[in-house]
Each structure stands twice: as C-alpha cells, then as structure tokens.
Amino acid sequence: MQEIRWHGRGGQGGFTASRLLGIAASVHGGKHALAFPSFGPERRGAPVLAFTKIDDTKIHDRSEVQNSDYVVVMDETLIAPGFEKGIRPGACILVNTEKVEVYQKALPAFKVIGIDASTLAMEILGRPITNTAMYGALVAASGLVSLEAAVASIRTEMKPKLADLNVKIVERSFEIINEQSTVEG
C-alpha cells in the first residue's frame, strides 16, 4: 500500500487534491483508494491534513497514515520541528517553494522536490490555490497514477471551465517535475 500525506491550510484544497488522487487511482486507474481529511479548527488558513491510501487490493485500514511514502506540502510554513514524524526514511516530500535547497538540507533522510506552485497557480488561475499544481507534481514524481488518470479525475469532479484551468496546471506542473528529473538524472 502507498500512503500519501497532504499538508495545507484551510481553503488551499488539500482534501480536494487527496480526493482527486483517490479518484484517479480507483475510478481511472483500476486500484483501490481511500482519501480522507483531518481537520483542526475549521477555518480558512488553519493547518489541514489530508491522506490518500492506494493499493492493488481492498483497503480495510481506515486509520490515519502513519508511515508516509509521499508527503505533499502546499504551504512551506507548515514544515516545522517534528514535521518528519510519520514519514518513512527515503520517502519523497514535495514542497511548494522557490528555495528547495533549504528543505533538502534540513531533511536529508528524504528525497525533497520543490516546485513554485504558488506562482504557477497565480499565472493560470489568477489565485494562489496550489492543490492541483502540487497534485500534478506528485503524479510526475511518484508514478502512482498516470497523467491521463489525473486529468480524467479533474474532468470527473470539476465543472468544465474550472476543469480546463486545473488540467492546464496539472499538465504544467507534471512537465516541470519531469524536466527537473531530466536535469538531475
């Protein structure tokens, strides 16, 4: 089973991204998936966690993710002491940041990948909602689902005009991460 933990703030769409990944894996990818949130105070800007579990067989364990294979951070200010608890060594952490080197140095036990999802969202959506940019980055970095399944999940869940913009963000962030991998590899 692959376990994914999403860190965001209320209003950033972390749970939506978690659900989209679950839909891509199950409805469009032939796997089993669970997606669920963990809220503290329910207000815009409050820290929010969301989780996605993906497996080839039915998932019976509905508890929070305890040993993440992938972690998506939509707001880098959420990386604080103790952040790495519950992340398996060698896991991939995707951070919305312009300064990925800071986190690569601070979190050496993990593969840390950065993307400036805020700027990308502003360019395409005109708003700093980074969930689908980070979703596309995760799809590229992980291979958990195909780009086609990710796009299909957006078209399944969003109204056409909004879906078109979000598909554009997912495709662009997917491309950015693949370009980074080519340069690094």
N, C-alpha and C positions, 0 to 999 in steps of 0.2 A: 504494500500500500504506500502511496505517495501522499505526504501530508504538507499542506501549504498554509502558512500563517500570513495574514494581511494586517498591516499596521496603518491606520489612517486617523483622520479626525472626522467627527460628525459633519456630514454634508459633502465629503470628498468621494463618496461612492465606493468605499471599501467592500461593503457587503454585496453591492451590485456586482463588482468585479469578481468576487468569490462565487456568486451565483452563476455569472456568465461562464466562468471556467467549469463549474459543475455541469452546466447545460452542454457546453462544448464536448466535454468528456463523455457524458451519458447519452444525450439525445443525438449528438452528431459524431460521436467517436466510438460508440459500442462498448463503453466501460460502465462501471458503477461509480457514482459520486454522491457525496453529501456536501452541502455548503450551509454554514450557519454563522450567525454573529455572536459576539459577546460584548454587550454594552455596559458602560458605567452610567454616569448621568446622561440622559438622552437629551443632548442639546448640541447645536451647531458648534463645532470647534473642539468638543470634548474628545479625548482619545477613544478610539473604537478598534476592537479586534474582530477579525472575521477569519473563518477557517474553511478550507476545502480539503476533502479526502477523496482520493481517486484510487480505484483498484479494478482488477480484472474480475473479481468475484464480489458478491453482495457484501456490503459493509454493515456489520452489526454493531460495531463500537461507535456510539454517538457522543462520546466524551470529547472534550477539547483536545486539540492537537498538542501532544506532549513532546514530540521528537521531530521537529520540522525538517523536511528535506529542502524546502524553499521558503524564503521569507520575503515578502514584498513590503517595502516601506514607502508610503506615499508622502510622508512628511518627515524629513530627516531630523527634525527637532524631537522626534519620538525615540531616537536612539540615545539611550541613557544608561548609566551603570546598571547591570543586571539584564540588559536587553537580550543578551545571548543565551539566557537560561531557556531551555526547551528547544534549542536548535542543535541538531546533531553535528559533530565535527565534520568539516568538509562540505557542509550544506552551502547552497547558493543563496546569497542575500542580494536582492535588487533594491537600490536606493534611488529615490528621486533627488538628485543632487547635481550641482555643477562641479563638485570637488570630491570625486570618488576616492582619490588618493588618501584623503583623511580617514575614510572608513576602512580602506584596505589595510592601512597601517594600524588602526585601532582594533580591527577584528581579524587578526592574521590566521585564525583557525578556520576561516571560511573563505569561499570564493565570493568576493564582493564585486558587483557590477553596478555601474552608475549610468543614469540617463537623466537628462534635464526634461523631465515630463511636464513641469510647470510651464516652461517656455513653449513646448510643443502644443500643450492644451490651449494656451493663450493664442498661438498662431492659428490654430484650426477651429477651436470652439469659441474663442473670444472670452473664455472664462478659465480660471485655474483649477478645473476639475480634472484630476490626473488619473482617475481609475482606469480608463481604457488605454491610456498610454502605458501604464505600468502592466496592464493585462497583456498587451502586445509584447512588451519586453520580456515578461515571464514566458510567454509562448515560445519566443525565439530562444531564450536561454535554456529552457527546460525540455522542449520537445514533448511535454505532457499531452498536448493536443496539437493538431495541425493548424496552420494559419486558416485554412478553409473552414475547419470546425469552429474556430474562434469567430470568424466573420459570420458564419451561419448563426451562432449563438446571439450575436448582436442583432442580426436581422429578425430573429425569432422573438426577441424580447423588447425591441425598441420601435417606436414609430418611424416610418420611412425617412423623414428629413433628419431626425436625430441619429438614426442608424447610419445614414450616409456619412455624416461627420465623424461618428465614432469608428466606423470602419476605416476611414482615412487615417485617423490617429493610430489605430491598431496596426495597420499596414506600415505606417511610417516608423513607429517605434520598433516593430519587428525588424524592419530594414536597418535601422540604426544599430541595434544589438548585433545583427548578423555582420554588419560592416566592422564593428568593434572586434568581433571574434576573428574575422579575417585578418585584421591588422595585428592582433595579438598572437594568432596561431601561425 
